[in-house]
């Protein structure tokens, strides 16, 4: 698949705080990427920087092969973005807002709009300022899906949704992923949402994408290794992220399982257990 987004050497600082530092990232067509990071890690800054909503201090970003600071009208029409904060015109009714936004796109799926309005019980006669945070978030998601974009970027899309609405939103995302032409990037702090819909996970830490791979690969590679060896005869554990010794041996989290080392331990008669970890625990280990 071709690259939809390419970021090389991205830097961004606010006053003296470096938020993004020489960040490199490439997202391919059809990827559904969950972006994880601690609060304040710069997830929103990164997503806004990719779309040139926030100006970066240095580096190069291309989307659909075009420089992000000079996207053509054709490229812009392929992109939808759902921000954390509502920046739509507050005094417009939902119905008028939908009509207004429809004018700017060559494609607009009225059937999907009607379906989601009905499914999510949105009163389109109400002004945006009269809606609850959850209802506003639903409208923003509808506005993003209506133009049938090829790239959708969500910034904490389910943060204001109740459990039922989150489930319906994720169902829509799963339906979208059936189309290999659609690329989705979403930041979230709800790990279970990421596991339901993403095929790749990116972890932002200390201004860089410290991990980016298939979700299944991440869960296979980052595991807990327990060595039972009271005499501590084992050799150093390869790819160790965190090691904790105890009287009976050592517990360790590794970023990759070294099968050669496992065989060496087996030949030495040392018991080694390899146990999977939850995605939440993996995230905490990689950003510790």
Protein Blocks (a to p, Z undefined) as FASTA:
>chain_A
ZZfbdcehiacdehjacfbghiacdddehiacdddddehilmmmmmmmmnomaccfbdcd
deehiafklccfklmmmpccddfbdcbdfkbcfklmmmmmmmmpcbdcfklmmmmmmmno
pafkbcfklpcfklmmmmmmmmmmmnopabdcdehkllmpcfklmmmmmmmmmmmmmpmk
bccddddfbfklmmmmpcbdcddeehiafbdcdfklmmmmmccdddddfkopaccdehia
bdcddfklcadddfbdcfklmmmmmmnopacddddddfklmmmmmmZZ
